[in-house]
Amino acid sequence: MKVSTPLTRGWTLSLDTSRHLPVQAPPVLAAGPVTATVPGCVHTDLLTAGLIPDPFLDANETDVAWVGRADWTYRTELPAGGGGHERTDLVFDGLDTVAEIRVGETVLGRTRNMHRSYRFDVTEALGSGPAPLTVAFTSAYQEAERVRSLLGDRPGPYPEPFPFIRKMACSFGWDWGPTLVTAGIWRRPRLERWSTARLAEVRPEVTVREDGTGVVSVHVTVERSAGGTGRGLRLGLDVAGMSGVSGVGSVSVHGELPSGTDQLTLRAEVPDAELWWPRGYGEQHVHSCTVTLADTEGAGGADADGAEPLDMWERNVGFRTVVLDTGEDEHGSAFTLVVNGTPLFARGVNWIPEDVFPSRVTPERYRRRLEQAAAAGVDLVRVWGGGIYEDRAFYDICDELGLMVWQDFPFACAAYPEGEPLRSEIEAEARENVVRLMPHPSLVLWNGNNENLWGFKDWDWEPALAGASWGEAYYLDLLPRITAETDPTRPYWAGSPWSGSWEVHPNDPGHGTAHSWDVWNREDYTGYLNEVPRFVAEFGWQAPPAYATLRRALSDRPLTPDSPGMLHHQKAEDGNGKLDRGLAHHFAPPADFDTWHYLTQLNQARAVATGVEHWRSHWPRCAGTILWQLNDCWPVTSWAAIDGDGREKPLYHELKRLYADRLLTLQTRDGRLVLAAVNQSGEQWSCQALVRQVDAHGGAVAEHHVPVEVAPRSVVLLDLPDRLAVPGDPRREFVVADADGLRAVHFAVPDHSFDYPVAEMTTQVISEGDDARVRVTAHTLVRDLLLQADRLHPDARTDRGLVTLLPGESVEFTVTGWNAEATEALSSALRCVNAAHASDPVGDRVS
């Protein structure tokens, strides 16, 4: 049986002193190595050794920039002997990025791709005893600049050479991320010892026939040792049946590989297969799938049935069908995911690398973030093209949670050369990762790139390129061929945005996928209401992180929107200017930092709500929204719903309402206010909605009961009487709709034009051990009340976000991580729009 041994101990890291040393390098590095952690990277090792400051704090990022321009060497010792096996392989699943691998004085190979794995035969090198292993990394800058000099420069968004090297692009910085160019052994290396043959590639195609039979076709390639070339081999495939339990309706098939043959396809059929569904549509059934490789000849040539296998491959697979509906209609051409025959509105988020140092992202951290996404109603996660193909744990958890995965190939926002040495690297990388990820039922779409087709059309690339290649052949030829040949069970789309053809503008909202960035960059968020895209793959609005996150990361005193640390942790071009202009459309200028912080976070939530409510009300014409973005890779002002310390912004809690199966929203159609009831559940929605026109300084001036009947997966628009649809005095009156515990509000004028009353409310705090409940009762209109729990304690969290209360109404916040000490802190932790516009503080009583 093949034996795998991790190589995670005994590593050291040293600075390569053969080149000119960066002046910022600590002198101690020239004297000798430091202990290294593998998997890891140079930055994390230097941090552990206390040789660099934390680059996430203040402006330390600039103080450690030298690390990415230096060369580094990792060393350890390989153990001796093959343990009775014919062959010993040294395997690296992740080398970041430009490396030379040596055992003793023998160079095994050189690498220049972070996204690939590498295997080296070290049998002879280890035959005479332990041997030193060296992995020498050249700065990614040096390799990228070398390739750029060969192929010629290309246009891009930043003056960094990331298109010229197969490395996580956002290592070189982004408009939400730091420039921290890494090097290191970022995934776990190992020694593999084997005899006769091993499983070199297992490629499972999983489909469902119309009669409900699940089909697994496994394409297997083996590699033979010198002693296995003349031997017959046997392959076995076992697929668990009902409930995914082996032995309960399991199906087993076998096949023979005679000598001289290295490839075979095995096919198993599971009758009445239990299907894998996205969350909210059904159960996430998975079935264990096992491939075994055995020698057909035992000692003396006897048959080897029942003998220990030579190698084994085990994964879970899920039976489901995925079709991308791009049919034409009166509105253009669709972009609708259809899973198991059910068209669905995708409630998505964009995923960036969870840490700028990916080796620090553990399965537990993946789970925490993805469970947060699922709890917010998300059913699709788009892995963005400036990052990485994520670890297996990411996709396993998505399988389990029912989170569909849209996987970008790693190309983003720039022109990519198509010449060598890049083209061969890209082809090898794509083939390997398609095979690696295709067992996962959560993976529903391959996407060729992020914004590159759009960039060629709109970002003045053509004059700069002067006919040079820019990546088109990857997205429209190479990658679709690879996915069609390798993984024909899933759709491929050439890019996002992309309209399906050069005959239509790449970012035409009436065709395919669209990115909505005029809103935020140039327009107020009310601009979302002007278009109905077929599928919104990117849209978003910025806000600062939680207050406790800022206080941990920045030493600015006082903390202001434009204090040095705040500006360093704002990477977007004119980001603060866009935040302020966005506020000016709706609010009076904030009086202090705390008000600015609350209002910018509120504006983010309202912006996203404006878009999602509008687009969901146009289902099935619009078939999905993917928020930019779920997460952050460090503490920064950004578009994220969850900040770099894992704290949930108000936007996160707003997503729970926006992405719930049932959504109530007030929308304008043909100049009139209507009530839109969105039912994405599989059950009929029947209830009565109470719609009121309310005076902010009085009570209801008109009300109407509206019957609500919405079929499953449907939207109904309900007309309202004139007295409700048209306010008598828009400076004092607003509309409130309530149904089944859901609430929608509509104000006809911006907040700075509305006559808010001074907020009056009573607050009761109930301690429950280490946690507490905070009950707030309103005595006036209280609009967009928010409890910023981290202002009570850095570890505190609350279960809800923004809420609007009418006089006499109450809301309860459950706060974990705060034991109700220092209740006077509630005066700064509770915020509302009324107080932001009033000269007097909130009328608040704590009991």
C-alpha positions in Angstrom: 0.0 0.0 0.0 1.2 3.5 -0.8 2.5 5.3 2.3 2.3 9.1 2.7 4.5 10.9 5.2 4.1 14.6 5.9 7.2 16.8 5.7 6.3 19.5 8.2 9.1 19.3 10.8 12.7 20.4 11.0 12.5 23.3 8.5 14.6 26.4 8.7 14.4 29.7 6.7 17.3 31.9 5.7 17.8 35.0 3.7 19.8 34.4 0.5 22.8 36.6 1.0 24.3 36.0 -2.5 22.3 39.0 -3.7 22.4 42.5 -2.4 20.7 42.6 1.0 17.7 44.9 1.4 18.7 47.7 3.7 15.5 47.1 5.8 16.5 43.4 6.5 17.3 42.8 10.2 21.1 42.1 10.5 20.4 38.9 12.4 19.1 37.3 9.2 22.5 37.6 7.6 24.0 35.6 10.5 21.9 32.4 10.2 18.6 30.7 9.7 15.4 31.0 11.8 12.9 28.2 12.5 10.3 27.8 9.8 6.8 26.5 9.9 5.6 24.4 7.0 3.1 25.0 5.6 3.7 28.7 5.9 5.4 31.6 4.2 8.4 33.9 4.8 6.3 36.7 6.3 4.7 34.4 8.9 8.0 32.9 9.9 9.6 36.3 10.3 6.6 37.4 12.4 6.9 34.4 14.7 10.6 35.1 15.1 9.9 38.7 16.0 11.9 40.0 13.1 9.2 42.1 11.4 6.3 44.1 12.8 2.7 42.9 12.1 2.0 44.3 8.6 -1.7 44.5 9.4 -1.1 47.2 11.9 -0.8 50.9 11.2 1.5 51.5 8.1 3.7 48.5 8.9 2.9 47.1 5.4 5.3 49.5 3.9 8.0 48.7 6.4 8.0 45.0 5.4 7.8 45.6 1.6 11.5 44.5 1.3 10.5 40.9 2.2 8.8 40.4 -1.1 11.8 41.6 -3.0 14.3 39.3 -1.3 15.3 35.7 -2.1 14.7 33.0 0.6 15.8 29.4 1.2 14.0 26.7 3.2 16.0 23.6 4.4 15.3 20.3 6.0 16.5 16.7 5.9 14.7 13.9 4.1 14.6 10.6 6.0 16.5 7.6 4.5 15.1 4.5 2.9 12.1 3.4 1.0 10.6 1.2 3.7 10.5 -1.7 1.3 8.8 0.2 -1.5 10.2 0.5 -5.0 9.6 4.2 -5.4 9.8 7.3 -3.2 8.3 10.6 -4.5 8.7 14.1 -3.1 5.4 15.9 -3.5 4.6 19.6 -3.1 0.9 20.6 -3.3 1.8 24.3 -3.1 5.0 26.2 -3.7 4.8 30.0 -3.7 6.0 30.6 -6.4 9.4 30.6 -8.1 11.6 27.9 -6.6 14.5 25.5 -7.2 14.3 22.2 -5.4 17.5 20.3 -4.6 18.3 17.1 -2.8 21.9 17.4 -1.8 23.6 18.9 -4.9 21.1 17.4 -7.3 18.6 19.9 -8.8 15.2 18.1 -9.0 13.4 20.9 -10.8 12.3 24.5 -10.9 8.8 25.9 -10.4 7.0 29.1 -11.3 3.3 28.5 -10.5 1.7 28.8 -7.1 -1.5 27.1 -8.4 0.1 23.7 -9.3 1.4 20.7 -7.5 4.8 19.1 -8.2 6.2 15.5 -7.9 9.8 14.4 -8.0 11.3 10.9 -7.9 13.8 10.9 -5.1 14.3 7.1 -4.8 18.0 7.1 -5.7 18.7 10.2 -3.8 17.5 8.6 -0.5 19.0 5.2 -1.2 22.2 5.8 0.7 20.8 7.6 3.7 19.2 10.8 4.8 19.6 13.7 2.4 19.4 17.5 2.8 16.4 19.1 1.0 16.6 22.7 -0.1 13.8 24.8 -1.6 15.3 28.1 -2.8 12.8 30.8 -3.6 13.5 33.7 -6.0 11.4 36.9 -5.5 8.2 36.7 -7.5 9.0 40.2 -8.6 12.2 39.1 -10.3 10.5 36.3 -12.3 7.5 38.5 -13.2 9.8 41.2 -14.4 11.9 38.7 -16.4 8.8 37.4 -18.2 7.6 40.9 -18.8 10.9 41.7 -20.5 10.4 38.7 -22.8 6.8 39.2 -23.7 6.4 43.0 -23.5 4.3 45.0 -21.0 0.5 44.8 -20.8 -2.1 47.2 -19.4 -3.6 46.6 -16.0 -5.1 48.4 -13.0 -1.9 48.7 -10.9 1.8 49.2 -11.6 2.5 45.6 -10.4 3.6 42.7 -12.6 1.1 40.1 -11.5 -0.2 39.1 -15.0 3.3 37.8 -15.8 3.5 35.2 -13.0 1.1 32.4 -12.0 0.6 33.6 -8.4 -2.2 34.9 -6.4 -2.7 38.3 -8.0 -3.8 40.1 -4.9 -0.5 39.4 -3.2 0.6 42.4 -5.2 -2.1 44.6 -3.6 -5.7 45.4 -4.6 -8.2 48.2 -3.9 -9.0 46.4 -0.6 -5.8 44.5 0.1 -2.1 45.2 1.1 0.9 44.6 -1.1 2.6 41.7 0.7 4.3 39.6 -1.9 4.7 36.2 -0.4 7.1 33.2 -0.8 7.1 29.8 0.8 5.8 26.3 1.0 2.2 27.2 1.4 0.6 23.7 1.3 1.7 20.6 3.1 4.6 18.7 1.4 5.0 14.9 1.8 6.9 11.8 0.8 5.0 9.1 -1.0 6.4 5.6 -1.0 4.8 3.0 -3.4 5.4 -0.1 -5.4 4.2 -1.5 -8.7 1.7 1.3 -9.5 -0.1 4.2 -8.1 -3.3 6.2 -9.0 -1.9 9.2 -10.9 -5.3 10.8 -11.8 -8.9 10.0 -10.9 -11.5 12.0 -12.7 -15.1 11.4 -11.7 -18.0 12.5 -14.0 -21.2 12.5 -12.0 -24.6 12.7 -13.7 -28.3 11.8 -13.2 -30.4 10.1 -15.9 -34.0 11.1 -16.5 -35.2 8.0 -14.7 -33.4 9.1 -11.5 -30.4 6.8 -11.8 -27.2 8.3 -10.6 -24.2 7.6 -12.8 -20.5 7.9 -11.8 -18.0 7.4 -14.6 -14.5 7.4 -13.2 -11.6 8.0 -15.6 -8.4 6.6 -14.1 -4.8 7.0 -15.1 -2.1 5.0 -13.3 1.6 5.4 -13.1 3.7 2.2 -13.0 7.1 1.7 -11.3 9.8 -0.1 -13.2 8.8 -3.3 -11.6 5.2 -2.8 -12.5 5.4 -2.3 -16.2 4.7 -6.0 -17.1 2.1 -6.7 -14.5 -1.7 -6.8 -14.7 -3.6 -4.4 -12.5 -7.2 -4.4 -11.2 -9.3 -1.3 -10.5 -12.3 -1.2 -8.3 -15.0 1.5 -7.9 -17.4 1.5 -5.0 -20.2 4.1 -4.8 -22.4 4.2 -1.7 -26.1 4.0 -2.3 -29.0 5.4 -0.3 -28.1 7.9 2.4 -24.5 7.7 1.3 -23.6 4.7 3.5 -21.4 2.1 2.1 -23.0 -1.3 2.0 -26.6 0.2 1.9 -27.4 -0.1 -1.7 -23.8 0.3 -2.7 -22.7 -0.4 -6.2 -19.3 -1.9 -7.0 -17.6 -2.5 -10.3 -14.2 -3.7 -11.4 -12.0 -3.6 -14.4 -8.7 -5.0 -15.5 -5.6 -3.0 -16.7 -3.4 -5.5 -18.6 0.3 -4.7 -18.9 1.1 -1.9 -21.3 -2.3 -0.2 -20.4 -2.4 2.8 -18.0 -5.9 4.2 -18.5 -9.4 2.8 -17.8 -12.9 4.1 -17.2 -15.2 2.5 -14.7 -19.0 3.2 -14.6 -21.3 2.7 -11.7 -25.1 3.2 -11.7 -27.0 4.0 -8.5 -30.8 3.5 -8.9 -33.1 6.2 -7.4 -30.1 8.2 -6.3 -30.7 10.7 -3.5 -29.9 14.1 -5.0 -27.7 16.9 -3.7 -29.5 20.3 -3.6 -28.4 23.8 -2.9 -29.5 25.0 0.6 -33.1 25.9 0.7 -34.1 23.6 -2.1 -33.6 20.2 -0.6 -31.1 18.0 1.3 -27.3 17.9 0.6 -27.0 14.1 0.0 -23.4 13.0 -0.7 -22.2 9.5 -1.6 -18.8 8.1 -0.8 -16.9 7.2 -3.9 -13.8 4.9 -3.6 -11.4 3.8 -6.2 -8.9 1.0 -5.4 -5.9 -0.2 -7.4 -4.6 -3.7 -6.9 -2.1 -6.1 -8.4 -3.7 -9.0 -10.1 -0.7 -11.2 -9.4 0.4 -12.2 -5.9 3.4 -14.2 -4.9 4.2 -16.8 -7.5 1.7 -15.3 -9.9 -1.4 -16.2 -7.8 -4.5 -14.0 -8.1 -4.5 -11.2 -5.5 -8.3 -10.8 -4.8 -8.6 -9.6 -1.2 -5.1 -8.5 -0.9 -4.2 -5.0 0.4 -4.6 -2.5 -2.4 -1.6 -0.7 -3.9 -3.4 2.7 -3.8 -6.7 4.2 -2.9 -8.7 7.3 -3.8 -11.7 8.4 -1.6 -14.0 11.4 -2.1 -17.7 12.2 -1.6 -19.7 12.9 -4.7 -23.2 14.3 -5.1 -25.8 13.4 -7.8 -27.3 16.6 -9.3 -27.6 18.2 -12.7 -26.5 21.8 -13.5 -27.6 23.6 -16.6 -26.9 27.3 -17.5 -30.0 28.7 -19.2 -28.8 31.5 -21.6 -31.9 31.5 -23.8 -33.1 34.6 -25.6 -36.4 36.4 -24.7 -38.0 39.8 -25.0 -35.5 41.3 -22.5 -32.3 39.9 -24.1 -30.5 36.7 -23.1 -30.8 35.0 -19.8 -28.2 33.8 -17.3 -30.1 31.4 -15.0 -28.7 28.5 -13.1 -30.9 25.4 -13.2 -30.1 22.7 -10.7 -31.9 19.4 -10.9 -34.3 21.0 -13.3 -35.2 23.9 -11.0 -34.4 27.4 -12.1 -33.2 29.5 -9.1 -32.4 33.0 -8.1 -28.8 32.9 -6.9 -28.3 34.7 -3.6 -24.5 35.1 -3.8 -21.4 36.6 -2.3 -17.9 37.1 -3.8 -15.1 35.4 -1.9 -11.6 36.8 -1.8 -8.7 35.0 -0.1 -9.5 34.9 3.6 -6.0 35.9 4.5 -3.3 37.6 2.5 -1.2 34.7 3.9 -3.3 31.8 2.7 -1.3 29.2 4.7 -2.9 30.6 7.9 -6.4 29.7 6.7 -7.4 26.6 8.6 -10.5 24.3 8.0 -12.0 25.8 11.1 -11.6 29.3 9.7 -13.2 28.2 6.4 -16.1 26.7 8.3 -16.6 29.8 10.4 -16.8 32.1 7.4 -18.9 29.8 5.3 -21.3 29.1 8.1 -21.7 32.9 8.5 -22.5 33.0 4.8 -25.1 30.3 5.1 -26.7 31.9 8.2 -27.1 35.1 6.2 -29.2 33.3 3.5 -26.4 32.9 1.0 -26.6 30.0 -1.4 -23.8 30.7 -3.8 -20.1 31.7 -3.3 -18.1 33.0 -6.2 -14.4 32.3 -5.8 -13.0 35.5 -7.4 -10.3 35.3 -10.1 -7.6 37.4 -8.3 -7.1 34.8 -5.6 -6.5 31.1 -5.6 -8.2 27.7 -6.1 -9.1 27.2 -2.5 -8.2 24.2 -0.3 -10.2 21.0 -0.4 -11.7 21.9 3.0 -13.4 25.0 1.5 -15.3 22.9 -1.1 -16.1 20.1 1.3 -17.8 22.6 3.6 -19.7 24.1 0.7 -20.8 20.5 -0.2 -22.1 20.1 3.3 -23.8 23.4 3.7 -25.4 23.5 0.3 -23.4 26.5 -0.9 -23.1 26.5 -4.7 -19.6 27.5 -5.8 -18.9 29.6 -8.9 -15.1 29.1 -9.6 -13.2 31.7 -11.4 -10.0 30.7 -13.1 -7.2 33.0 -11.7 -7.2 35.9 -14.1 -8.3 39.3 -13.0 -8.6 42.9 -14.3 -5.6 42.9 -16.6 -4.2 41.8 -20.0 -2.5 38.4 -19.7 0.2 37.4 -22.3 -0.5 34.2 -24.2 3.1 33.4 -25.0 5.5 30.9 -23.3 6.4 30.3 -20.6 3.0 31.3 -19.3 0.7 29.4 -21.7 2.0 26.0 -20.8 1.8 26.8 -17.1 -1.8 27.9 -17.5 -2.9 24.8 -19.4 -1.2 22.5 -16.8 -2.7 24.5 -13.9 -6.2 24.5 -15.4 -6.2 20.7 -16.2 -4.9 19.8 -12.7 -7.4 22.0 -10.8 -10.4 21.0 -12.9 -9.7 17.4 -12.0 -9.0 18.2 -8.4 -12.3 20.1 -7.8 -14.7 18.2 -10.0 -15.8 15.7 -7.4 -17.5 18.5 -5.4 -21.3 18.7 -6.1 -21.3 22.3 -4.8 -19.2 23.4 -7.8 -21.7 24.6 -10.4 -19.9 26.9 -12.8 -16.4 27.5 -14.2 -15.8 31.1 -15.1 -12.9 32.1 -17.4 -11.8 35.4 -15.8 -12.8 38.5 -13.9 -13.4 41.7 -15.9 -10.8 41.0 -18.6 -13.2 40.8 -21.6 -14.8 44.0 -20.3 -11.4 45.6 -19.8 -10.4 45.0 -23.4 -13.6 46.7 -24.6 -13.8 49.7 -22.2 -10.5 50.3 -20.6 -8.4 51.6 -23.5 -6.3 48.4 -23.8 -6.3 48.2 -27.5 -4.0 51.1 -28.2 -1.6 50.0 -25.5 -1.5 46.4 -26.7 -0.8 47.4 -30.3 -1.9 43.9 -31.4 -0.2 42.0 -28.6 -2.0 39.1 -27.0 -4.0 39.8 -23.9 -5.7 36.6 -22.8 -8.7 36.2 -25.2 -7.5 32.8 -26.4 -7.5 31.5 -22.8 -11.1 32.5 -22.2 -12.6 31.7 -25.5 -10.5 28.7 -26.6 -8.2 27.0 -24.1 -10.3 27.0 -21.0 -13.6 26.0 -22.6 -11.7 23.2 -24.4 -10.2 22.0 -21.1 -13.5 22.1 -19.2 -15.4 20.4 -22.0 -12.8 17.6 -22.3 -12.2 17.2 -18.6 -15.5 18.1 -16.8 -18.4 18.1 -19.3 -21.0 17.9 -16.5 -20.7 21.6 -15.6 -21.2 24.8 -17.6 -18.4 27.1 -18.5 -18.8 30.9 -19.0 -16.0 32.9 -20.6 -15.8 35.7 -18.1 -17.6 38.1 -15.8 -19.0 40.3 -17.0 -19.7 38.7 -20.3 -22.7 38.8 -22.6 -22.0 35.6 -24.4 -20.7 37.1 -27.7 -18.6 40.0 -29.0 -21.7 41.0 -30.9 -23.0 42.5 -27.6 -21.1 44.7 -25.2 -19.4 42.5 -22.5 -21.2 44.4 -19.7 -24.6 44.8 -21.3 -27.1 44.3 -18.4 -29.6 42.7 -20.8 -27.3 39.8 -21.6 -25.4 37.3 -19.4 -23.6 38.6 -16.4 -23.1 42.2 -15.4 -21.0 44.1 -13.0 -22.6 47.3 -11.6 -19.8 49.7 -10.6 -21.0 53.0 -12.0 -22.9 53.0 -8.8 -20.4 53.6 -6.0 -17.7 54.9 -8.4 -19.8 57.7 -10.0 -23.5 57.4 -9.0 -25.6 57.2 -5.8 -27.0 53.8 -5.0 -30.4 54.9 -6.2 -28.9 54.3 -9.6 -29.4 50.6 -9.1 -33.1 51.2 -9.8 -32.4 52.3 -13.4 -31.5 48.8 -14.7 -32.7 45.2 -14.5 -29.6 43.1 -15.3 -30.1 39.4 -16.1 -27.5 38.5 -13.4 -25.5 40.9 -11.2 -22.2 39.1 -10.6 -20.6 42.1 -8.8 -22.0 45.2 -7.0 -21.3 46.7 -3.7 -20.7 49.7 -1.5 -17.8 50.4 1.0 -17.9 50.9 4.7 -15.2 50.9 7.4 -14.7 47.8 9.6 -16.1 47.5 13.1 -14.9 50.0 15.7 -13.0 47.4 17.7 -11.2 46.2 14.6 -10.1 49.8 13.9 -8.9 50.2 17.5 -6.9 47.0 17.3 -5.3 47.8 14.0 -4.6 51.5 14.3 -2.9 53.6 16.9 -4.3 56.9 15.5 -5.2 59.3 18.2 -7.6 60.8 17.6 -9.2 58.4 15.1 -10.7 60.4 12.2 -11.9 59.5 8.7 -8.6 60.9 7.3 -6.2 60.1 10.1 -3.0 58.5 8.8 -3.9 54.9 9.7 -7.4 55.2 8.3 -6.1 56.5 5.0 -3.5 53.7 4.8 -6.2 51.1 5.4 -8.3 52.6 2.6 -6.9 51.2 -0.6 -9.6 52.3 -3.1 -8.9 55.2 -5.4 -10.6 58.2 -3.8 -12.3 55.8 -1.4 -13.0 58.3 1.3 -14.2 60.8 -1.2 -16.7 58.3 -2.6 -17.9 57.5 1.0 -18.4 61.2 1.7 -20.2 61.9 -1.6 -22.4 58.8 -1.0 -23.3 60.2 2.4 -24.1 63.7 1.1 -26.9 62.3 -1.1 -28.8 61.3 2.0 -27.4 62.8 5.2 -26.2 66.1 6.7 -22.4 66.2 7.2 -21.6 64.0 10.2 -20.6 65.9 13.3 -17.9 63.5 14.6 -16.1 60.3 13.8 -18.6 58.1 15.6 -21.4 59.5 13.6 -19.4 59.1 10.3 -18.6 55.6 11.2 -22.3 54.7 11.9 -23.6 56.5 8.8 -21.1 55.0 6.4 -21.9 51.5 7.7 -25.6 52.3 7.4 -25.2 53.7 3.9 -23.5 50.4 2.9 -26.4 48.4 4.1 -29.0 50.6 2.5 -27.1 50.6 -0.8 -27.0 46.9 -1.0 -30.6 46.7 0.1 -31.7 49.1 -2.7 -30.1 46.8 -5.3 -31.1 43.4 -4.0 -34.7 44.4 -3.3 -35.1 45.9 -6.7 -33.5 43.0 -8.5 -35.2 40.2 -6.6 -38.6 41.9 -7.3 -37.8 41.4 -11.0 -37.4 37.6 -10.9 -37.2 35.6 -13.2 -35.9 38.4 -15.5 -33.0 38.9 -13.0 -31.8 35.5 -11.8 -29.1 36.4 -9.2 -27.0 38.8 -7.3 -23.5 38.2 -6.0 -22.5 40.9 -3.5 -19.0 42.3 -3.6 -17.8 41.0 -1.1 -18.3 38.6 1.8 -14.9 38.7 3.6 -11.7 40.7 4.0 -8.1 39.5 4.1 -6.9 42.2 6.7 -8.4 45.1 8.6 -9.5 47.6 6.0 -12.3 49.9 4.8 -13.9 47.9 2.1 -17.0 46.4 0.5 -17.0 43.4 2.8 -19.9 42.3 5.0 -17.5 40.6 7.5 -14.4 42.6 8.3 -10.8 41.4 8.5 -11.1 40.5 12.2 -14.2 38.4 11.5 -16.6 41.0 12.9 -20.0 41.3 11.2 -20.9 44.8 9.8 -24.5 45.9 9.7 -24.5 44.8 6.1 -24.1 41.2 7.2 -27.3 41.3 9.2 -29.1 43.1 6.5 -28.2 40.2 4.2 -30.3 38.0 6.4 -33.3 40.0 5.5 -32.4 40.5 1.9 -31.5 36.9 1.2 -34.3 35.2 3.2 -36.7 32.9 1.3 -39.4 35.5 1.8 -38.8 39.2 1.3 -41.3 42.1 1.6 -40.3 45.3 -0.3 -41.9 48.5 -1.4 -41.0 49.3 -5.1 -41.9 51.8 -7.7 -43.5 50.5 -11.0 -44.6 53.0 -13.6 -44.3 55.9 -11.2 -46.5 54.2 -8.5 -45.5 52.6 -5.2 -46.3 48.9 -5.1 -45.8 46.1 -2.5 -43.6 43.4 -3.8 -43.8 40.0 -2.1 -40.9 37.7 -3.1 -41.3 34.0 -2.2 -38.3 31.9 -3.0 -39.4 29.1 -0.8 -40.9 25.9 -2.1 -44.2 26.6 -0.3 -47.2 28.8 -1.1 -47.1 32.1 0.9 -50.5 33.2 2.1 -51.0 36.1 4.6 -52.4 39.5 5.2 -50.1 42.6 4.8 -50.8 45.7 6.8 -49.7 48.8 4.9 -49.7 52.2 6.7 -48.9 55.7 5.9 -47.4 57.1 9.1 -46.7 60.6 10.3 -43.3 60.7 12.0 -44.7 63.1 14.7 -48.1 61.4 15.0 -49.6 58.1 14.1 -51.0 56.3 11.1 -52.8 58.6 8.8 -54.0 55.8 6.5 -53.8 52.0 6.5 -54.9 49.1 4.3 -54.9 45.4 4.6 -53.5 43.7 1.5 -54.1 39.9 0.9 -50.8 38.2 -0.1 -50.8 35.0 -2.2 -47.5 34.1 -3.7 -46.8 30.8 -5.4 -43.5 29.0 -4.7 -40.4 30.5 -6.4 -42.5 33.5 -7.5 -43.0 37.3 -7.1 -46.3 39.1 -6.8 -46.7 42.9 -7.2 -49.6 44.3 -5.2 -51.2 47.7 -6.0 -51.7 50.2 -3.2 -54.5 52.8 -2.8 -53.6 56.4 -3.7 -53.5 57.6 -0.1 -50.8 55.0 0.6 -48.9 55.3 -2.6 -48.6 59.1 -2.5 -47.6 60.7 0.8 -49.5 63.8 1.9 -46.3 65.5 3.3 -43.2 63.6 2.2 -41.1 65.5 4.8 -43.1 63.9 7.7 -44.8 60.9 6.3 -43.5 57.4 5.3 -44.9 54.0 4.4 -44.6 50.9 6.5 -45.7 47.4 5.3 -45.8 44.4 7.7 -46.5 40.8 7.0 -45.5 37.5 8.7 -43.0 39.3 10.9 -41.4 41.0 7.9 -41.2 44.8 7.5 -40.6 47.1 4.6 -40.3 50.9 4.9 -40.3 53.6 2.2 -39.3 57.2 2.7 -40.0 59.5 -0.3 -37.2 62.0 0.5 -33.6 61.7 1.6 -32.9 61.7 5.3 -31.5 65.2 5.4 -34.9 66.4 4.1 -37.0 64.4 6.5 -38.3 65.9 9.7 -37.2 63.3 12.2 -38.4 63.6 15.8 -35.8 63.4 18.6 -35.4 59.7 19.3 -36.8 58.6 22.6 -36.5 55.1 23.8 -36.1 53.0 27.0 -33.4 50.4 27.2 -33.5 47.4 29.6 -30.5 45.1 30.1 -30.9 41.6 31.3 -27.7 39.7 32.3 -27.5 36.0 31.4 -24.1 34.9 32.8 -21.5 35.9 30.3 -24.1 37.2 27.8 -26.9 39.7 28.0 -30.2 40.7 26.3 -30.8 44.4 25.5 -34.4 45.3 25.1 -35.2 48.7 23.5 -38.7 50.2 23.5 -39.3 53.2 21.2 -41.5 56.1 22.3 -41.0 57.9 19.0 -40.1 56.8 15.5 -36.6 55.3 15.7 -35.1 54.8 12.3 -32.3 52.3 11.7 -31.5 51.5 15.3 -28.2 49.7 15.5 -26.4 48.2 18.5 -22.7 48.2 17.9 -21.9 45.4 20.3 -18.1 45.6 19.9 -18.3 49.0 21.6 -19.5 47.2 24.7 -16.6 44.7 24.6 -14.2 43.8 21.7 -15.4 40.2 21.8 -19.1 41.0 21.9 -21.5 40.1 19.1 -25.1 40.8 18.5 -27.7 38.7 16.7 -29.3 41.5 14.7 -28.5 44.7 12.8 -30.6 47.7 11.7 -34.2 47.9 12.8 -36.8 50.7 12.4 -39.3 51.0 15.3 -42.6 52.8 15.5 -43.8 54.4 18.8 -44.6 51.7 21.4 -42.6 48.9 19.5 -39.8 47.0 21.1 -36.8 45.0 19.8 -34.5 42.7 21.7 -30.8 42.3 20.9 -29.0 39.2 22.2 -25.4 40.1 23.0 -22.8 37.3 23.4 -19.4 38.1 24.9 -20.7 40.9 27.2 -21.9 40.3 30.8 -23.8 43.6 31.1 -21.1 45.3 33.0 -20.7 49.1 32.4 -24.1 49.6 30.9 -23.3 53.3 30.5 -21.4 52.2 27.4 -24.8 51.6 25.7 -25.1 55.3 25.1 -22.3 55.1 22.6 -23.1 51.6 21.3 -26.7 52.4 20.3 -27.1 54.6 17.2 -30.0 55.7 15.0 -30.6 58.1 12.2 -32.7 60.4 14.3 -29.7 61.1 16.6 -27.4 61.6 13.7 -29.6 64.4 12.5 -30.4 65.9 15.9 -28.4 68.4 17.9 -29.5 66.8 21.2 -28.4 63.2 22.1 -30.8 60.3 22.0 -33.4 60.4 24.7 -32.4 57.1 26.3 -33.2 55.5 29.7 -31.4 52.4 30.8 -33.0 50.1 33.4 
